């Protein structure tokens, strides 16, 4: 069946780095655009980064531009979100999303906490 499994979330100090992974299975990963979203406590889920299926073109929310990098490795059915210079306001549950036209799959999320 279709699965997206995020991993790599952790507690990190401000200024630190984390790399989130998204492992996909059950669908043709290379056809799907990959997005990362996050949801902070009491807030709506927000889109933060995207990478297209084949060209690998990327796009970012302004507040993470220059600090976060989205990437993918189609043969291994993996996507990544490298996060540098983390700030307390980056604290959230981070979700991986795969989208192909009207098909959209979500992972269960991984917690990132940025605090001293």
DRENDO-1510 file (C-alpha; in Angstrom, 1 decimal, always signed):
<recs>
REC; n; res; u; v; w
REC; 1; UNK; +0.0; +0.0; +0.0 .
REC; 2; UNK; +1.0; +3.6; -0.3 .
REC; 3; UNK; +3.3; +4.8; +2.5 .
REC; 4; UNK; +5.2; +8.0; +3.3 .
REC; 5; UNK; +7.3; +7.7; +6.4 .
REC; 6; UNK; +9.1; +10.8; +7.7 .
REC; 7; UNK; +12.1; +10.5; +10.1 .
REC; 8; UNK; +14.9; +12.7; +11.5 .
REC; 9; UNK; +12.9; +15.0; +13.8 .
REC; 10; UNK; +14.6; +15.8; +17.1 .
REC; 11; UNK; +15.2; +18.4; +19.7 .
REC; 12; UNK; +17.9; +20.8; +18.6 .
REC; 13; UNK; +19.3; +24.0; +19.9 .
REC; 14; UNK; +18.8; +27.3; +18.0 .
REC; 15; UNK; +21.3; +27.6; +15.2 .
REC; 16; UNK; +21.5; +23.8; +14.8 .
REC; 17; UNK; +20.8; +21.6; +11.8 .
REC; 18; UNK; +18.6; +18.6; +11.1 .
REC; 19; UNK; +18.0; +16.5; +8.0 .
REC; 20; UNK; +14.5; +15.1; +7.6 .
REC; 21; UNK; +13.9; +12.1; +5.4 .
REC; 22; UNK; +10.8; +10.9; +3.7 .
REC; 23; UNK; +10.7; +7.3; +2.6 .
REC; 24; UNK; +8.0; +6.4; +0.0 .
REC; 25; UNK; +6.6; +3.1; -1.1 .
REC; 26; UNK; +3.5; +1.8; -3.0 .
REC; 27; UNK; +3.5; +4.3; -5.8 .
REC; 28; UNK; +5.7; +5.5; -8.7 .
REC; 29; UNK; +7.7; +8.0; -6.7 .
REC; 30; UNK; +9.4; +9.7; -9.7 .
REC; 31; UNK; +6.0; +10.9; -11.1 .
REC; 32; UNK; +5.1; +12.8; -8.0 .
REC; 33; UNK; +6.0; +16.3; -6.9 .
REC; 34; UNK; +7.2; +16.3; -3.3 .
REC; 35; UNK; +6.3; +18.9; -0.7 .
REC; 36; UNK; +7.2; +19.5; +2.9 .
REC; 37; UNK; +4.7; +21.1; +5.2 .
REC; 38; UNK; +4.8; +21.9; +8.9 .
REC; 39; UNK; +2.2; +22.5; +11.6 .
REC; 40; UNK; +3.1; +24.3; +14.8 .
REC; 41; UNK; +0.9; +24.0; +17.9 .
REC; 42; UNK; -2.3; +26.0; +17.6 .
REC; 43; UNK; -1.5; +26.9; +13.9 .
REC; 44; UNK; -2.6; +25.7; +10.6 .
REC; 45; UNK; -0.5; +23.4; +8.5 .
REC; 46; UNK; +1.7; +25.5; +6.2 .
REC; 47; UNK; +3.6; +24.6; +3.0 .
REC; 48; UNK; +7.4; +25.2; +3.3 .
REC; 49; UNK; +9.1; +23.6; +0.3 .
REC; 50; UNK; +8.5; +21.8; -3.0 .
REC; 51; UNK; +10.5; +19.9; -5.5 .
REC; 52; UNK; +9.1; +18.8; -8.9 .
REC; 53; UNK; +9.0; +15.2; -10.1 .
REC; 54; UNK; +11.6; +15.1; -12.9 .
REC; 55; UNK; +13.3; +18.5; -13.4 .
REC; 56; UNK; +14.0; +18.9; -9.6 .
REC; 57; UNK; +12.9; +22.5; -9.7 .
REC; 58; UNK; +12.6; +23.8; -6.1 .
REC; 59; UNK; +10.5; +26.4; -4.3 .
REC; 60; UNK; +10.5; +27.6; -0.7 .
REC; 61; UNK; +8.5; +29.6; +1.8 .
REC; 62; UNK; +10.3; +32.9; +2.2 .
REC; 63; UNK; +10.9; +32.4; +5.9 .
REC; 64; UNK; +13.0; +29.2; +5.2 .
REC; 65; UNK; +14.6; +30.3; +2.0 .
REC; 66; UNK; +18.4; +30.1; +2.3 .
REC; 67; UNK; +18.2; +27.9; +5.4 .
REC; 68; UNK; +16.3; +24.9; +4.2 .
REC; 69; UNK; +17.1; +22.7; +1.2 .
REC; 70; UNK; +14.7; +20.2; -0.3 .
REC; 71; UNK; +16.1; +17.3; -2.4 .
REC; 72; UNK; +15.1; +13.9; -3.7 .
REC; 73; UNK; +16.6; +10.6; -4.9 .
REC; 74; UNK; +14.1; +9.0; -7.2 .
REC; 75; UNK; +15.8; +5.6; -7.5 .
REC; 76; UNK; +15.7; +5.1; -3.8 .
REC; 77; UNK; +12.2; +6.6; -3.3 .
REC; 78; UNK; +13.6; +9.2; -0.9 .
REC; 79; UNK; +13.1; +12.9; -0.3 .
REC; 80; UNK; +14.9; +15.1; +2.2 .
REC; 81; UNK; +14.7; +18.4; +3.9 .
REC; 82; UNK; +18.0; +19.8; +5.1 .
REC; 83; UNK; +17.4; +22.4; +7.7 .
REC; 84; UNK; +20.1; +24.7; +8.9 .
REC; 85; UNK; +20.2; +27.7; +11.3 .
REC; 86; UNK; +17.1; +26.5; +13.0 .
REC; 87; UNK; +15.1; +28.9; +15.0 .
REC; 88; UNK; +12.5; +28.4; +17.8 .
REC; 89; UNK; +9.8; +29.4; +15.4 .
REC; 90; UNK; +10.7; +26.3; +13.2 .
REC; 91; UNK; +9.3; +24.1; +16.0 .
REC; 92; UNK; +6.5; +22.0; +14.5 .
REC; 93; UNK; +5.5; +18.6; +13.2 .
REC; 94; UNK; +6.9; +18.3; +9.7 .
REC; 95; UNK; +5.0; +16.4; +7.0 .
REC; 96; UNK; +6.0; +15.0; +3.7 .
REC; 97; UNK; +3.4; +15.1; +0.9 .
REC; 98; UNK; +3.5; +13.5; -2.6 .
REC; 99; UNK; +1.3; +14.9; -5.2 .
REC; 100; UNK; +0.4; +13.9; -8.8 .
REC; 101; UNK; -2.5; +15.8; -10.3 .
REC; 102; UNK; -5.4; +15.0; -7.9 .
REC; 103; UNK; -3.6; +12.2; -6.1 .
REC; 104; UNK; -2.1; +13.3; -2.8 .
REC; 105; UNK; -0.4; +11.2; -0.1 .
REC; 106; UNK; +0.8; +12.3; +3.4 .
REC; 107; UNK; +3.1; +10.9; +5.9 .
REC; 108; UNK; +2.4; +10.8; +9.7 .
REC; 109; UNK; +4.8; +13.6; +10.5 .
REC; 110; UNK; +8.0; +14.0; +12.5 .
REC; 111; UNK; +8.5; +16.4; +15.4 .
REC; 112; UNK; +11.1; +19.1; +15.3 .
REC; 113; UNK; +11.7; +21.1; +18.4 .
REC; 114; UNK; +14.1; +24.0; +18.5 .
REC; 115; UNK; +14.9; +25.1; +22.0 .
REC; 116; UNK; +17.7; +25.6; +24.5 .
</recs>
